[in-house]
Amino acid sequence: MFALRVAILVAACLSLAAADTRPLAMDVQPPTTLAELSDYRLAEHISPVNYNITLKPYLLETDGAKRFTFDGEVFIEIVPKEATSSVHLHSKNLTYSVSHFWLKPAAGVAAPAATNFNAVNVTDTDTDIVKLTTPTALTANVSYILHFVYTGLMEDDMHGFYRSSYVDDNNVTKWLGSTQFQTNHARRAFPSFDEPQFKATFDITLIRHRTFNAASNTRLIGSYPTAEEGYYRDVFTTTPKMATYIVAFIISDFSSRRDNVFGVLARPEYYAQTQYPYNVGRQILVEMGKYLNMDYYSMGNDKMDMAAIPDFSAGAMENWGLLTYRERSLLVDESATTLASRQAIAAVVAHEQAHMWFGDLVTCQWWSYTWLNEGFARYFQYFGTAFVEDKWELEKQFVVDQIQSVMAMDSTNATNPLSDENTYTPAHLSRMFNSISYNKGASFIRMIKHAMGEEQFQKALQNYLVKYSYQPSYPKYLLSEWQNTWNNSFNASSELIFNSFTTQVGYPLINVAATGTGDTIRFTQKRFLLKENDGSDPDLVYTVPISYTTDISPNFENATAKFILAKETPMNVAFTQALKWIIVNVQQTGYYRVNYTESNWHAIHSLLTTSNWGGVHENNRAQIVDDLFNLARAGHIAYNLTLDVIEYLETETNYIPWTSAFNGFNFLTIRLGNDTASFNSYIQDLTRQAYSKLGFNETEADSALDIYLRTKVLSWACRYGSTDCIAKAKTYFQSLATVPKNIRSTVYCVALREGGSAEFEALYNKFKAETVATEETLLQNSFGCVKTQALIERVFNLILSDEIRRQDKSSVLATLYTENNENVSPVFKLVTDKFEELSVAMGGYSAVATVISNIASRFTTQQQHLELQNFNRVSGSKFGTSQATLTAAEATVAENLQWAEARLGVFRSYLAGRNGGVMTSAFSVLSVLLVAIATILRN
C-alpha cells in the first residue's frame, strides 16, 4: 500500500512491539503438552526482596578480548514461603565464578560463612530456568542472601544489556551500553526471578571508564574513584518495589538537558533536538499525575529521564525513571521533523509515562494480562497527550488509528483474547505484544469509559492505583474497582460486558432493522468474521453497550449507551414515529460493527449528501465507511451498495473519514495488482475536491488534521496518475533543500517513482549526511518508491548492509513492495534468492519468514502462488518452526485468489461503468462546480 510509507513513519514511532532480532539459528521445536508449557513458569515458593547489582561493561578498544562483555556481581535477598532445598531463578548467557548463599544476619551482625549450592544443578536452556539445590533446607519466612559473581555478553541484538553505536561528527564510532529487558531479558544481565509478579527493590552500581557517564532508574548518589585508574563507581538510590523487566541502565557519552528532576539524554550532537521532548515530557507527566490524583514524584522515584538510543528494537520502553526510545521516537528538529512525527513523539512519550502508573506501579501479574499495562498506555497515548497538545483532535484520531485498525485482525482466526491464559513460551510472550493488547485493550477501556461516564471512570482508576500500588494485578481487580464506582443501571451487566470482551476473542456485528410500520427497531448480533470457515468460532456472542441517534432527535455528541444488548436476547426499541434513519454506535465508542437494511443504508447515503454531511459526526462518517468496506469484503452486503454510499466522498474534506476510505481502498488496490488504470480515474474523481481544497501549499489556517489529510491525498493522487500532482511534486524536488517538511514524503516518493538513478543518488546522499533522526527515517522509507530493477536491487542491497540499522530493515524492505504493486514479484525473487543473507541481516529466519508472508499476501496470480509453493518445498525446512509461517502464507494466497475470483469482478465492473458513463448525481455536479470555482480563485 503506497500510503503505508506515511503510516510507517508514524507507526514506527508509536509502535512498541519489539522486532524479532534473535541470533541466526535453527528454531527449536516448541513444547506441545501442558506439562512442558508449564515448565516455562518459575516456581512461586520463593519471593525476592532486593537485588544489589554491580556491573562493569567493557566498551573500549583497549579492553581487548574482554570488549563487549561485562562483569557482574549480585546479592539477592529472598524469603522462602515454605521450607525448601530448591532455588529456581532465571539466567541466560551468564558464566558464573561464584554461586553461594547465607542466612541474612540481623542488623549490625556479621554475615555467616557462605554455603555453596550443591554441585549438581539443573539448567534448562529452553526455559532459561536454573534449578539450584541447597545442602540443607531453607527455613520458611526467613531472609537469605544469594550471591553470584559472573560475566556476560554485550551482544548487538538489542536485548538484555547490549551494545549500540553511532558515528559522531568527526566520523568516529562511539560505543555505548544500554538495556532492553522486557519481556524476558533481564536474565541476560543478572540472575533473577524474571517474571513480572516477582517484584523487589534494586540497588544498582555501575563501574565505568571516565570517558563515559552512567544512568539508571533512580537518582545518582555519587561517583567514586575505584582502585583501577580511570574508572569510577556510580551508585544509585534504591528503586521502588518493581519488576525486573523495568530495570535499566546506560553507559554512554550522552549529554542531557535537565532540571533537578527531569532530563532528556541523547548523543551530544543531538542536544538541540531534545528541547521539544523535554518540554512536552515534563508537561504530560504533571497532567497525568493530576488526572490520576497521584503525582509521579510521590511514588518512590524522585527523577525522570528519557534517553534516545541509536539501536533500539522496541519503539520505546517504560523503565521506571529511565524511559528509553529510538532516536526517531524522541528527538525533534523544528525545521525538519514533520507534524505527524512530532505528534508521534509526544504520543509515545505519553504512552511510556502512562506506564509509570499502569505497568510500573501496578503491574500485570503475568503476560497473559499484558493489556492491563499496554491497553492503558495506548489509551493515554491519545488522551494523555491531549492534556497538553489539545489542537490535534486525538479523540477523533483514536477511532481510525486504534479501533478500526485492530478490527481486521480481531475478525480472523489469527486473533487471541485480551486475557489469554495460554501464555508460556517466548513465542507466546511475543504474541501478547500485538495489536490486541494495545489497540483492542485501549478500545475496550474507552468503551467502558463511555458506558460508566468520565467522572466515575476516572475515580475508579484512581482507586485501582491506590489499592494495588507496588503489587501485581489481575483483570478481576480492575473490574472490581470499575464496579465499585459504576453507579448507573448498567453496573448489573458490567461483569458480562467485561468478560465478553476480555476472555473471548473477536467482536459482534450488530444488525439493525426496522419492524412493522418502521417505528420499532430490532437489534440482533452475530460475531463478525472476515472469512468463513477459517477455524474461528462463529457462534460467539457478547454483552454490548449500544448507543444510537436518529432523525427524530439527532445527537452525535452524546455517546452514552442507551441500553445493553444481551448475549442471547434481541432487543426491540420503540419510537414515537417511523424513523427515516438510524445510526448506531455514536462516535464509534463501542467495539462492534453495524449493519442495516439496504433502505437505511440508502437513507444514510442521502443524509451524507446534504449540507455539512447531514450533521453526521466525523467519527461516524469514518465508521460508516469502514463498516461498509468490511461488510462487503466479508460478503454481508453487496459491493455495489458500499460503492454507492461512499460516492459521498466526492464532497468529503476531512481527515478521519478519508483515512477509513483509504484503508478500505488499500485492500482493493492490493487485489487489483498491476491492473489499476480504471481505479486511477476513480480515485482522482473522489479526491478531487479534497485535492483542490488542500493542494500542496500549507496555510496558517490548516489544522493538524488538514495537514495529515494533505499528505494522504497527495500520496494517493500522485501514485494513481494525477498529472498535476506529479508535475508539482517534481517541481518541488528540484529544490530539494527547501521542500516543505510536511509534504516531503510525497515529493521524495514521486521523484523516485517517476525518476531514476539521479533522483535516487540525490536522496541517498541526503540520507548519508542527515543528522535528524526523523528525517533520516523518512528518507530511508522513501527508497522503496523506486521502480527500476537496478534500483530495486540497490535498495535491497542497502537493507543487507549495515547502512540500514537492523531495527529499520523490515520497514525499509516493506516500502520496497508496498509503494508500487509492480515491485511485488521482483522483491519476492530477491528475498527468496537471498533469504540466507537476509536472515543474517535481519537477525533470524523468523524475520525473513514474516517478510515472505507479507509479500505473499499481495500476490494476485496463480503463477506467484506456484513460486511460493516451490520455494517452500525446496527451502522451507531451513526455517525451523517458522516454516509454519510460510505454510500459512500459501493458504492466505489461495484464500485471496478465491476472494478475488468471487468478488473483485464487481469492483472492476463498477469502475468500468462509472468511468464510462456520465455521473449526473447532485453531489458529482456540485463537485465539478466547486473545482471550477477553486480553479478560478487560484488564477
TIGUKE-95649 format. One record per residue (C-alpha): x, y, z. Coordinates in steps of 0.25 Angstrom, whole numbers, plus 5000, padded with zeros to 4 digits. Each point is the difference from the previous one (the first is absolute). Example, Ala and Ser with C-alpha at 12.3 -4.5 7.8 and 13.67 -1.06 7.14 Angstrom:
504949825031 500650144998 
//
This chain:
500050005000 500650134996 499450085012 500749905009 501350084998 499350125008 499549905010 501349935002 500650145004 498950025011 499949855004 501549985001 499950115011 498849945007 500249864999 500549935012 500149864995 501449954999 500549954987 500549865000 501550015000 500449865005 501449964996 500149914988 499649865004 499149894997 498850025008 499749905010 498749925000 499050055010 499549925011 498649944997 499549955014 499550085012 501049945008 501150044991 499450144999 499950025015 501549975001 500250144994 499450065013 500850035012 499749935013 499350095010 500549955013 501150115002 499850154999 501150094997 500150135009 501250084995 501149994989 501350075003 500750004986 501450044995 500350004986 501350044992 499950004985 501250004991 499850094988 501350064997 500949954989 501149985010 499249905007 500549904990 499349865001 499150055011 499450104991 498549994999 499949925013 499750045014 500349965014 498949985010 499749985015 498649995006 499549985014 498649955000 499250005013 498949905000 498949945009 499549864998 498549985002 500349865005 501149915004 500849974987 501349954995 499750054986 500350144995 499550024986 500450134992 500350054986 501350014993 500450014986 501450014994 500750035013 501249935005 500249985015 501250005008 499350015014 498749955004 499649985014 499150055011 499850035015 499050045011 499850155000 500550045014 499350105009 500550154998 501450025005 500349855001 501149954991 499549914988 500249855003 500949924991 499549974986 499449874996 500249954986 498949944992 500149854998 500949974988 498949934992 499050104995 499050014988 500050104989 498950004989 500550084988 498650004994 499450075013 501250075005 499749945014 501149965009 499649915011 501050015011 500049915013 500550035014 500749895009 498950035011 498650054998 499850155001 499050045011 498750064997 499850155002 501450035003 500950094991 501249954993 501150064991 500349944986 501450044995 500549984986 501250054992 499949994985 500450054986 499050034989 500050044985 499650144994 499449954987 499550084989 498649945000 499450125008 499649905011 500549995014 501250095004 500450024985 501050094992 499650114991 500850114992 499950124992 501050084991 500350145005 500250134993 501549964999 499749874993 500449935013 499249875004 499550025014 499549885008 499049995012 499349905008 498550005002 498949915005 498749944995 499549905010 498549984996 499549905000 501049895004 501450064998 500450055014 500649865002 501050044990 500650115009 499849935014 499449875005 498650045004 498649965003 499750054986 498450005000 499250135002 499349955013 501449995008 500150145004 501250055008 500950125002 501350024993 501350065004 500850034988 501550034999 500750024986 501550004998 500450084988 501250074994 500250155002 499750024985 498549955002 498950045010 498949915006 498550015001 499149915007 498549995005 500350095012 500850125004 501549995001 500550015014 501550024996 501149964992 501249945007 501449974994 500449855000 501349945002 500249984985 500550134994 499050084992 498849925005 498850055008 498949935009 498750074998 499049965011 498550034998 498950015010 499149885003 498849984991 498649995003 499549855001 499949964986 500149894989 501349964994 499650044986 500050155003 501450005006 500950084991 501450064998 500850084990 501550014999 500350114989 500650144997 498650064999 499750145004 498750045006 499050125001 499550005014 499550075012 500049945014 499049894998 499849984985 501049984989 500249954985 501249934996 500649994986 501349994992 500750145002 499850044985 498449995002 499950085013 499250114992 499049904996 499749965015 499250145002 498649954996 500049875007 500650075013 498850104999 498949904997 500549895009 500050095012 498650054997 499449864997 500649945013 499350115008 498749994993 500049855002 500250015014 498950105002 499049914992 500449885008 500150085013 501449945003 501250094997 501149924993 501050055009 499249955012 500149864996 501449975005 500950054989 500450145000 500550024986 499649974986 501049994988 499749974985 501149944992 500249994984 500749874997 500649994986 499749854999 498749965007 499149894996 498750055006 499450134997 500250045015 500149945013 499350045014 501249975009 499650075013 500750135000 500949984988 499149994988 500749954987 499750034986 500449994986 500650134996 498950034989 499049975011 500550115009 500850114993 499450124993 500750104991 499150124998 500450024985 499949854996 499149925008 498649994994 498850035008 499649854999 501349965006 499950115011 498749945004 500549865000 501150045009 499150075010 499149885000 501149905002 500550095012 498650005006 499949854997 501349975008 499650105011 498749935002 500749875003 500650075012 498649975006 499549894991 501149905000 501150055009 499250045013 498949894997 500549894991 499349894993 500249875008 500449934987 500150034986 498649934998 499550135004 500950094992 498850094997 500050055014 501350074997 499950034985 498550034999 500150115010 501350054994 499450004986 498850075005 500850115007 500950014988 498850084994 499250055012 501350035008 500650084988 498750084998 500250055014 501250084995 499850004984 498550044999 500050044986 500349874993 498649945002 500549875006 498749955004 499649994985 501349944996 499949895010 498849944992 500749984987 501449975007 499649905010 498649954999 499849984985 501549954999 499849895010 498749954995 500649944988 500949915008 498949975010 499149954990 500849884995 500649875007 501350075002 499550085012 500149975015 499250045012 500450125008 500249915012 500749884994 500349895010 500849924990 501250095001 501349925004 501150004989 500850124995 499249994987 498750015009 500650125007 500350074986 498649974996 499450085012 500750124995 499150014988 498950104996 499049925009 500750045013 500350144995 498950054990 498849915005 500450025014 500050154999 498749994992 499349915010 500550105011 499450124992 498749924998 499949985015 500250155003 498950034991 499149905007 500450045014 500150154998 501350085000 499950045015 499849865005 501049944991 501150105005 499649975014 500149854998 501450014994 500550095012 499449895010 500749894992 501350065000 500050035015 499549865004 501049924991 501250095001 501349924999 499349874998 499749914988 498650014995 498949924994 498950044990 499049975011 500650115009 499750104990 498649954998 499750015015 500550155000 499150034988 498849935006 500250085013 499950134993 499149964989 498750075005 499049994988 499149894997 501049934991 500849955012 499249885001 500549964986 501550045003 500649865002 499349954988 500550114991 501449995006 500149854998 499450014986 501150094995 501249955009 499849855000 499449984986 500650034987 499450094990 498850095000 498650014995 499350054988 498750075004 498949984990 499050115001 498649994993 498750075000 498849915003 498550024997 499750154997 501450045002 499950065014 500649885007 501549964997 500549865003 501449985004 500749874999 501449955000 501049904993 501549995001 500650084989 501049914992 500750054987 500249854995 499149885001 500549875005 501450055004 499849925013 499450125008 498849975009 498950084993 499049975012 500750105010 499050105005 500350125009 499350105010 500150134993 499750155004 499350064989 499950144996 499250064989 499450134994 498850024990 499450104992 498950035010 501050065010 501450004993 501150015011 501449964996 500750065012 499349905011 500749874999 499549945012 499449864998 498450004999 499949855004 500849875002 499849904989 500049865007 500849884994 498849924996 498850095000 499750104989 499550145004 498850074994 500050155002 498750084997 500050144995 498950114999 499949994985 500749934989 501450034998 500650064987 501449955005 500849955012 501550005002 500549905011 501350025008 500150155002 501450044997 500449865000 500249995015 499549855000 500949894995 499149944989 499650014986 498650044995 499149954988 498750064996 498949974990 500350044986 499050115001 500650065013 501450004993 499450084988 499450095010 501350025006 500650034987 498950114997 500350065013 501550014997 499850074987 499350115007 500650135006 501149975010 499949854997 498650015008 500750035013 500649865001 501250005009 501349984993 500349875009 498649954995 500350034985 501349935002 499349885007 499050004989 501149994989 500849905008 498849915003 499550004985 501349964995 500249895010 498549954999 500249994984 501449935002 499349905009 498849984991 499050055009 499650114990 500250024985 501250084996 499150094991 499350045013 501350045006 500550074988 498750084998 500050055014 501450045000 499850094988 499750105010 501550015002 500150094988 499650115010 500749965012 501250085004 500349955014 501249915004 499249905009 499049954989 501150004989 500949925009 499049895001 499750014985 501549994996 500149885009 498849934993 500650044986 501349945004 499549865001 499350014987 501250064993 500949895005 499149904994 500050084987 501549984999 500550074988 498750024993 499650145006 499750084988 498550015003 500350025014 500950124997 498950084994 499049965011 500950045012 500450134993 498550034999 499749975014 501150085006 499950124990 499350095010 500949975011 501250014991 499550144995 499850055014 501349965006 501050004988 501550005003 500150135008 499850005015 499350125006 499950055014 498549975001 500449854998 499649915011 500949885004 499049914993 500050094987 501549985000 499949855002 498949994989 500850084990 501149905002 499149884997 499250074988 501350044993 500649865002 498749934994 499950114989 501449994996 500149855000 498749984992 500450094989 499650145003 500950084990 499850135008 500549935013 501249934993 500450134993 499950085013 500849905008 501149994989 500150155001 500250005015 501049904999 500950094991 500250085013 500349885009 500550085011 498850085002 498949904998 498950035011 500249905011 498549955000 500049964985 501449954999 499549855001 499150034987 501150084993 501149905003 499249884996 499550064987 501450044996 500549855002 498749944993 500150094988 501550024999 501249925000 501449995005 500350155001 498850025009 500449885009 501450055001 499550135005 499249945011 501049905003 501150115002 499050085009 499749875008 501549985002 500250145005 498850015009 500050045014 498650005004 499449865003 498650034996 500550054986 501049884999 498849915002 499150074990 501249994989 500349855002 498549975000 499950084987 501049914993 499049894998 499350094989 501049964990 499449924988 501249964991 500649865002 501450075002 499550095011 499249895007 501249925001 500850125005 499050025011 500049855004 501550005001 499950125009 499149925009 501049895000 501150095004 500350085013 499550134994 498649975005 500049975014 499449865004 498850075007 499650074987 500349894990 498649945000 499350144998 500950034988 499849874994 498550015002 500050134991 500749934989 498849914997 498950095005 500250134993 499949944986 499249884997 500949974989 501149975010 499449885007 500549894991 501450064998 500250025015 499449865003 501149954991 501150085006 499649955014 499849864997 501349994992 500850075011 499249955012 501249955008 500750134998 498850085004 499849915013 501450045004 499750154998 498649995007 500549915011 499349874997 499149914991 498850055008 500150144995 500249954985 498849915001 499250125004 500550084989 499749894990 498649985006 499750154999 500550004985 499149884997 498850075006 500150094988 500049894989 498950014990 500449894990 500149855000 501450014995 500450075012 499349905009 500849894993 501350075002 499750015015 499749855000 501349964993 500850095010 499349945012 500349864994 501450024998 500450095011 498950005010 500749905009 501150105003 499150095007 499749905012 498850045008 499850124991 499749914988 498650005006 499950154996 500449964986 498949894999 499050105005 500450104990 499649894989 498649995006 499950155000 500450024986 498949894996 499050075008 500350134994 499949954986 498749935003 499550135006 500450084987 499349904991 498750015008 500050155003 501050084993 499250004987 498950085006 501050115003 500650004986 498750014994 499650115009 501350084996 499749974985 498650045001 500350135008 501150044991 499349974987 498750075004 499650145003 499850025015 498850095002 499849995015 499850135007 501349995008 500849974987 499550124994 500350085012 501449955001 500250044985 499550145004 500950015012 501249964993 499750114989 499950105010 501249965007 500850014987 499550144997 500450055014 501449944999 500150074986 
//
